Amino acid sequence: METPKWLSPELAVNLGPYDLGDNFVYIENPGSTPRGLNYSIRRSFLKQIGGLDPHLGRIGKKLLSNEELLMSELALKQGLQVAYLRNAVVAHHLALERLQPSWFL
């Protein structure tokens, strides 16, 4: 499907695209963390922090998200590295209703 003409880059970032350029980038601020569909975590780190909180994230119609920001914050506080890897490839299914202006309203 072609991107709708009304969908600006600022709005499109809410649908998943996240591009910090062509270079490898170390993330120093959790707010710069690649968003969920582009995020992976080492199993050893998850074990170290006791796993993911099942109450975080989107459940049903609750649109709370960005639990990956918390993971980055915890990792950075422990002196671990968080990085953006341009070559990581992700396939993401996007529901058609998310391409309607009403979804953003």
C-alpha positions, 0 to 999 in steps of 0.5 A: 500500500502506498503512504497516504499524502496527508501522512507527514514524517512526524505522524508516520513515526507513530506507526513504527518507522524509526531512522537515525541514519546510516551509522551505528549509534549508541543510545545515551538517552532512553528517549532516543531508543528505537521503538518496539518493533525495532527493538531486541533485548539480550535474554541474559539482560531480561533474566538479570532484571527479572523479565518483562512486567506483563502489565506494561504495553498494549493490552486490548484497547489500552494504548500505553506503550514504549516499554522498550524505553524502560528497558533502555533506561534500566540497561543504561543505569546498569552501564550496559550499551544500547545501540541503533543498528541501521542494518537490522531488518524488521517486517511489521504488519500495520492495520489499515485503520492506522492509516486513517486520519481518525486513528491519529485523532 
